[in-house]
Amino acid sequence: MNDESDNFSPTRADGALTTSNRRQVLRVLAATGIGTAAFRRAVAQTVEQTDSIDAESIRDAEWVAGIELTDEERETAAKSVQGVLRKCEQMRAVTVEYDTLPAIRFDPEMFESQSRVRVNERPEWLSPFTLASPKKLDPNESLSFRSIRELGTALRAGQISSVQLTRHCLDRLTQLDSVLMCVVTLTEELALRQAEQADRELKAGKDRGPLHGIPWGAKDLIAVAGYPTTWGAPQFQTRVIDQTATVARKLEHAGAVLVAKLSLGALAMGDRWFGGQTRNPWNPDQGSSGSSAGSAAAVAAGLVPFALGSETLGSIVSPSRRCGIAALRPTFGRISREGCMALSWTMDKIGPLARRIDDCGLVFNAIHGADDGDPTSVDRWFQWPMEADLTKLKVGQVEGVPLKEADQMILTCFEELGANIVPISLPDEFPEWAISLMLDAEAATIFHDLVATGNTDGLNRWPEIFRKMHFMTAVDYLHAARLRSKLMQKMADVFRSVNLYVGGGDLGICNLTGHPTVVIPTVMVGDGNTKQPACGTLTGRLHDEATLLAVARLVETRVNILADAVPQAVRAS
């Protein structure tokens, strides 16, 4: 396509490139569809020698781009770069906020034609279930490590108040943070205000549900008006967003009490943030993994009954496994991301972390659902608690992947409970870690301004990733998206033969396809002070979190390894 804008020239009147525009042209060359870092270097060398972009400079870079043009095509390409430059400069002149969505959206159900029908009604293998009422709290026992239902029963019986419970959590967060480095900001004023309101309402007979009066912590990419939302990065350390994310508003409506903004690795990478490295409570010499680092550490140490985290490529599953807790990474689109930092528009997910599967179910029940602020979010059936009849389920055991001890324990429980174990294979013909360059490309787009201004200190490995992704072409991004579609189709085939599967080393695959995963502590490993829980995983059909949580609760009930387990950091406090 050609138009009058192609006549724009970044040169001086004598035809030579200016220094600043030469750099701009070299950047724009990547946008022509043949841009890579090596291509840029090849063109740069020629331009420095000739001080212009011509057919010869295009020819010299063709071997890098993996294409071969005719002489006529080279002439056209050299001229059209200047038109591309003008259009790119026009776009760059427009300010784009961090939370601006692109005009595309990812739909995990696009290759499952029956999914929308299936997930809007209760499956035949699930039935409503009433858990036994928890026993009253022993006044000699700590409030830490209590379940949401135990705390809720105590609140309603008048054994404790929400203010007492909230102060307990605030004190424990303050006390252990010097060891765990998990707290970015205590929200003490807000927490006490919410706790006082919860006590008044419960006393007056207004019960908002199981989370009423229960403290929680938010990964610090979840915006809360009046408090910093730092994204773990020094560039945003003092930034306050005048907004409260949908998930935080839903939890407030459910009566929950926000006590802290918890650490995440800088811009949701790893466990290192501007305050240091968040630590694993079971082994404080070890990082907690990330990027939901503070959420996992705080829950594992009993500092909060539950927390919210987020996952793009392992950021809920990985720290939960490291810290030995339960967690749910839901189906893409299940929970609104409005008001939360975007890293990848097509892969980000919000989910609960807790010590127990039941707690994850209670939290998920309060926060799932469609939201106008996030056009990817959907309404799908969910009820909790549910009981699963394992004899009606087919459970996959992934062939060709070594079975970890924690996953073997899940399979053993399933066999004892009468589940039908079916051998399956996960797709291996697609390079999922190469396809996940889509994540890096989207992140580089979101945080382009940091690279453009050289403001990248303290961002872990992101600066290198951001810079190199500026030379991934749109053609390659879209090719990755097409391979992602093929991967989604293959995973849809897998779930035609099973309802869920155990383990499988599927972290890359399922973050690309959007499938949900539950993390369950099932065995204790190590010796002495290094002893800690090891977790297995269950992955299920799109939007079938109820089945995943129900079967995971059955396993948890049988193994119950966290009943009397206290992390090293807590024992030493």
ZAMARGU-4260 file (C-alpha; in steps of 0.2 Angstrom, whole numbers, plus 5000, padded with zeros to 4 digits):
<rodrens>
0) 5000/5000/5000 | 5006/5017/4996 | 5000/5035/4999 | 5007/5053/5000 | 5014/5050/5017
5) 5027/5039/5010 | 5035/5055/5003 | 5040/5061/5021 | 5059/5062/5023 | 5069/5062/5039
10) 5084/5069/5030 | 5092/5087/5028 | 5089/5097/5012 | 5105/5089/5006 | 5099/5072/5008
15) 5109/5066/5022 | 5101/5059/5038 | 5102/5069/5054 | 5109/5060/5069 | 5093/5059/5078
20) 5083/5054/5063 | 5095/5041/5058 | 5092/5032/5075 | 5073/5034/5072 | 5075/5026/5055
25) 5084/5012/5061 | 5071/5009/5074 | 5057/5010/5061 | 5066/4997/5050 | 5060/4984/5062
30) 5042/4989/5059 | 5044/4985/5040 | 5042/4966/5044 | 5060/4961/5043 | 5066/4969/5059
35) 5077/4959/5071 | 5092/4965/5082 | 5104/4957/5069 | 5095/4966/5055 | 5096/4982/5063
40) 5115/4980/5066 | 5117/4976/5048 | 5108/4991/5042 | 5116/5002/5055 | 5133/4998/5048
45) 5128/5002/5030 | 5120/5018/5035 | 5135/5024/5045 | 5145/5021/5030 | 5133/5029/5017
50) 5123/5041/5028 | 5107/5036/5019 | 5095/5022/5018 | 5095/5015/5000 | 5092/4999/4991
55) 5109/4993/4994 | 5107/4995/5013 | 5091/4984/5012 | 5101/4971/5001 | 5115/4970/5014
60) 5103/4966/5028 | 5092/4953/5018 | 5102/4938/5024 | 5098/4942/5042 | 5080/4944/5039
65) 5079/4927/5030 | 5071/4935/5014 | 5077/4939/4997 | 5070/4954/4987 | 5072/4960/4969
70) 5080/4976/4964 | 5064/4984/4962 | 5057/4978/4979 | 5073/4985/4987 | 5070/5002/4980
75) 5052/5002/4986 | 5057/4996/5003 | 5070/5009/5005 | 5058/5023/5001 | 5043/5016/5011
80) 5053/5016/5027 | 5051/5035/5027 | 5032/5033/5026 | 5033/5021/5040 | 5043/5032/5051
85) 5030/5046/5049 | 5016/5035/5054 | 5026/5028/5069 | 5031/5046/5075 | 5012/5051/5074
90) 5008/5036/5085 | 5022/5039/5097 | 5016/5057/5099 | 5000/5051/5107 | 5001/5047/5126
95) 4995/5029/5131 | 4992/5025/5149 | 4998/5009/5156 | 4980/5002/5158 | 4975/5005/5140
100) 4970/4989/5132 | 4973/4985/5114 | 4959/4982/5102 | 4961/4963/5103 | 4957/4950/5116
105) 4961/4932/5120 | 4947/4919/5121 | 4952/4902/5128 | 4935/4895/5123 | 4937/4899/5104
110) 4941/4881/5100 | 4929/4872/5112 | 4912/4874/5103 | 4903/4866/5118 | 4912/4874/5132
115) 4900/4889/5134 | 4885/4877/5136 | 4895/4864/5147 | 4901/4877/5159 | 4885/4886/5163
120) 4877/4871/5173 | 4883/4860/5187 | 4892/4844/5181 | 4884/4827/5185 | 4899/4822/5196
125) 4897/4837/5208 | 4884/4839/5221 | 4881/4853/5234 | 4891/4849/5250 | 4890/4856/5268
130) 4906/4855/5278 | 4905/4851/5296 | 4905/4866/5308 | 4923/4870/5314 | 4926/4867/5332
135) 4927/4883/5343 | 4944/4891/5344 | 4955/4886/5358 | 4960/4902/5367 | 4977/4895/5370
140) 4981/4893/5352 | 4987/4907/5340 | 4975/4915/5328 | 4988/4911/5315 | 4985/4896/5303
145) 4966/4896/5306 | 4955/4892/5292 | 4942/4905/5285 | 4928/4895/5292 | 4936/4893/5309
150) 4939/4911/5311 | 4921/4915/5304 | 4914/4904/5317 | 4923/4912/5331 | 4918/4929/5324
155) 4900/4925/5324 | 4901/4916/5341 | 4909/4932/5349 | 4925/4923/5353 | 4935/4936/5344
160) 4931/4952/5335 | 4937/4957/5317 | 4947/4971/5325 | 4956/4959/5336 | 4959/4948/5322
165) 4965/4962/5311 | 4977/4969/5324 | 4984/4951/5326 | 4988/4951/5307 | 4995/4968/5307
170) 5006/4964/5322 | 5012/4948/5314 | 5015/4956/5297 | 5026/4969/5306 | 5035/4956/5316
175) 5040/4944/5302 | 5043/4956/5288 | 5061/4959/5294 | 5064/4941/5290 | 5052/4938/5275
180) 5053/4955/5266 | 5035/4952/5261 | 5026/4968/5265 | 5026/4984/5254 | 5013/4994/5263
185) 5003/4990/5278 | 4985/4997/5275 | 4982/4999/5294 | 4970/5014/5293 | 4959/5006/5280
190) 4960/4989/5289 | 4954/4995/5305 | 4940/5005/5297 | 4934/4990/5288 | 4936/4978/5303
195) 4926/4990/5314 | 4912/4991/5301 | 4912/4971/5300 | 4910/4970/5319 | 4896/4982/5319
200) 4887/4973/5305 | 4889/4956/5312 | 4883/4962/5329 | 4868/4969/5320 | 4864/4953/5311
205) 4870/4958/5294 | 4881/4944/5287 | 4890/4947/5271 | 4896/4929/5270 | 4911/4918/5275
210) 4924/4932/5272 | 4915/4945/5283 | 4928/4951/5295 | 4942/4941/5288 | 4959/4949/5285
215) 4968/4947/5268 | 4983/4953/5258 | 4984/4960/5240 | 4999/4958/5228 | 5005/4975/5225
220) 4999/4976/5207 | 4981/4977/5213 | 4976/4995/5215 | 4969/5002/5231 | 4964/5020/5232
225) 4974/5030/5244 | 4989/5018/5245 | 5004/5016/5234 | 5003/5003/5221 | 5021/5000/5217
230) 5022/4985/5205 | 5038/4981/5215 | 5047/4993/5204 | 5057/5008/5210 | 5050/5018/5196
235) 5033/5017/5204 | 5038/5016/5222 | 5028/5032/5228 | 5014/5031/5214 | 4996/5032/5221
240) 4983/5026/5209 | 4966/5035/5212 | 4957/5018/5209 | 4952/5002/5218 | 4953/4986/5208
245) 4937/4976/5205 | 4944/4962/5215 | 4947/4973/5230 | 4930/4981/5229 | 4922/4963/5228
250) 4931/4958/5243 | 4926/4973/5252 | 4908/4970/5247 | 4910/4953/5255 | 4916/4960/5271
255) 4934/4956/5270 | 4948/4967/5278 | 4963/4972/5268 | 4978/4973/5280 | 4993/4974/5268
260) 4999/4977/5250 | 5011/4962/5248 | 5028/4961/5238 | 5030/4955/5220 | 5046/4954/5210
265) 5049/4970/5200 | 5035/4972/5186 | 5030/4954/5191 | 5046/4945/5189 | 5053/4934/5202
270) 5054/4938/5221 | 5066/4953/5220 | 5059/4970/5222 | 5065/4987/5227 | 5064/4982/5246
275) 5074/4966/5244 | 5071/4948/5241 | 5055/4940/5248 | 5059/4924/5258 | 5052/4907/5259
280) 5045/4905/5277 | 5050/4886/5278 | 5068/4891/5273 | 5072/4910/5275 | 5089/4907/5266
285) 5079/4904/5251 | 5069/4916/5240 | 5050/4913/5240 | 5050/4912/5221 | 5038/4924/5212
290) 5031/4934/5206 | 5017/4933/5219 | 5031/4932/5231 | 5024/4941/5246 | 5006/4933/5244
295) 5013/4916/5245 | 5026/4920/5260 | 5013/4929/5270 | 5000/4915/5269 | 5013/4901/5272
300) 5019/4910/5288 | 5001/4913/5294 | 5002/4932/5293 | 4985/4932/5283 | 4972/4919/5281
305) 4972/4922/5262 | 4979/4933/5249 | 4977/4937/5230 | 4991/4935/5218 | 4992/4935/5199
310) 5000/4923/5186 | 5006/4926/5168 | 5018/4912/5167 | 5020/4904/5184 | 5018/4918/5196
315) 5004/4909/5207 | 5009/4891/5204 | 5028/4893/5207 | 5028/4903/5224 | 5014/4893/5230
320) 5024/4877/5227 | 5040/4885/5234 | 5031/4890/5250 | 5020/4875/5252 | 5002/4882/5251
325) 4986/4879/5242 | 4982/4890/5227 | 4971/4892/5212 | 4976/4899/5195 | 4959/4901/5187
330) 4954/4900/5169 | 4959/4916/5159 | 4945/4928/5160 | 4937/4921/5176 | 4942/4935/5187
335) 4942/4954/5182 | 4959/4962/5180 | 4952/4979/5180 | 4963/4990/5191 | 4978/4978/5191
340) 4995/4980/5182 | 4995/4973/5165 | 5010/4962/5159 | 5002/4952/5146 | 4984/4956/5140
345) 4982/4938/5133 | 4989/4929/5148 | 4987/4938/5165 | 4976/4930/5178 | 4971/4934/5196
350) 4969/4920/5209 | 4968/4916/5227 | 4982/4909/5238 | 4978/4901/5255 | 4983/4887/5267
355) 4967/4876/5262 | 4958/4872/5247 | 4941/4876/5255 | 4948/4894/5258 | 4953/4896/5240
360) 4935/4891/5235 | 4927/4903/5247 | 4938/4917/5240 | 4936/4912/5222 | 4917/4912/5224
365) 4918/4930/5230 | 4928/4937/5216 | 4924/4928/5200 | 4913/4934/5186 | 4911/4947/5172
370) 4916/4965/5174 | 4913/4980/5162 | 4931/4986/5167 | 4939/4970/5159 | 4931/4965/5143
375) 4940/4948/5143 | 4930/4943/5159 | 4916/4931/5159 | 4901/4924/5169 | 4902/4905/5171
380) 4894/4893/5183 | 4902/4891/5200 | 4896/4885/5217 | 4906/4881/5233 | 4908/4870/5242
385) 4905/4855/5231 | 4908/4836/5233 | 4915/4826/5218 | 4911/4808/5214 | 4928/4802/5208
390) 4920/4786/5201 | 4912/4797/5187 | 4928/4806/5183 | 4942/4802/5171 | 4959/4808/5178
395) 4974/4809/5166 | 4991/4803/5171 | 5003/4812/5159 | 5015/4800/5150 | 5033/4804/5147
400) 5035/4816/5161 | 5043/4810/5177 | 5031/4809/5192 | 5036/4820/5207 | 5032/4813/5224
405) 5019/4826/5228 | 5010/4821/5212 | 5011/4803/5215 | 5003/4806/5232 | 4988/4814/5222
410) 4987/4799/5210 | 4987/4787/5225 | 4973/4796/5233 | 4963/4795/5217 | 4966/4777/5215
415) 4960/4773/5233 | 4945/4784/5230 | 4940/4774/5214 | 4945/4787/5200 | 4947/4780/5183
420) 4966/4784/5179 | 4969/4787/5160 | 4986/4788/5152 | 4987/4804/5141 | 5000/4814/5132
425) 5001/4833/5132 | 5005/4841/5115 | 5024/4842/5112 | 5025/4847/5094 | 5024/4866/5098
430) 5038/4875/5106 | 5028/4883/5120 | 5042/4893/5127 | 5045/4901/5110 | 5027/4905/5108
435) 5028/4913/5125 | 5038/4927/5117 | 5020/4934/5115 | 5021/4938/5133 | 5038/4947/5131
440) 5032/4957/5116 | 5016/4963/5125 | 5026/4967/5141 | 5039/4977/5130 | 5024/4987/5122
445) 5016/4991/5139 | 5033/4997/5147 | 5040/5005/5131 | 5042/5022/5139 | 5054/5015/5152
450) 5065/5008/5138 | 5063/5024/5128 | 5069/5035/5142 | 5082/5023/5149 | 5073/5022/5165
455) 5076/5003/5169 | 5086/5002/5185 | 5080/4989/5197 | 5069/4979/5185 | 5077/4962/5186
460) 5080/4955/5169 | 5066/4965/5161 | 5077/4978/5153 | 5086/4965/5142 | 5069/4957/5137
465) 5061/4974/5134 | 5075/4980/5122 | 5076/4964/5112 | 5058/4963/5110 | 5057/4979/5101
470) 5065/4969/5086 | 5052/4955/5086 | 5042/4958/5070 | 5023/4959/5070 | 5024/4945/5057
475) 5033/4934/5070 | 5021/4939/5084 | 5006/4934/5074 | 5015/4918/5069 | 5017/4914/5087
480) 4998/4917/5089 | 4994/4905/5076 | 5004/4892/5084 | 4996/4896/5100 | 4979/4892/5092
485) 4986/4875/5086 | 4991/4872/5104 | 4974/4877/5111 | 4966/4865/5098 | 4977/4850/5104
490) 4973/4854/5123 | 4954/4854/5118 | 4957/4836/5112 | 4966/4831/5128 | 4951/4836/5138
495) 4939/4826/5127 | 4946/4811/5135 | 4949/4817/5153 | 4941/4829/5165 | 4957/4834/5173
500) 4975/4827/5175 | 4989/4827/5188 | 5006/4836/5186 | 5012/4835/5168 | 5025/4850/5168
505) 5012/4860/5159 | 5016/4878/5166 | 5020/4885/5148 | 5007/4876/5139 | 4992/4880/5151
510) 4997/4898/5153 | 4995/4900/5134 | 4979/4890/5133 | 4971/4898/5148 | 4967/4882/5158
515) 4965/4882/5177 | 4977/4874/5189 | 4976/4870/5208 | 4991/4868/5219 | 4990/4856/5234
520) 5002/4852/5247 | 5003/4833/5249 | 5019/4827/5256 | 5033/4834/5268 | 5051/4833/5262
525) 5068/4837/5269 | 5074/4834/5287 | 5074/4845/5303 | 5074/4864/5300 | 5073/4861/5281
530) 5057/4851/5281 | 5044/4858/5271 | 5028/4854/5261 | 5029/4849/5243 | 5015/4852/5232
535) 5007/4843/5217 | 4996/4851/5204 | 4979/4847/5195 | 4974/4855/5179 | 4956/4855/5173
540) 4945/4860/5159 | 4941/4878/5155 | 4930/4886/5168 | 4929/4870/5178 | 4937/4877/5194
545) 4923/4868/5204 | 4928/4851/5199 | 4947/4855/5202 | 4944/4862/5219 | 4932/4848/5224
550) 4944/4834/5220 | 4958/4843/5227 | 4949/4845/5244 | 4946/4826/5244 | 4965/4824/5242
555) 4969/4837/5256 | 4957/4829/5268 | 4966/4812/5266 | 4984/4819/5267 | 4981/4834/5279
560) 5000/4838/5280 | 4998/4856/5286 | 4988/4852/5301 | 5002/4854/5313 | 5016/4861/5302
565) 5024/4877/5307 | 5037/4886/5295 | 5055/4889/5302 | 5053/4908/5301 | 5038/4907/5312
570) 5045/4895/5325 | 5060/4906/5326 | 5050/4922/5329
</rodrens>
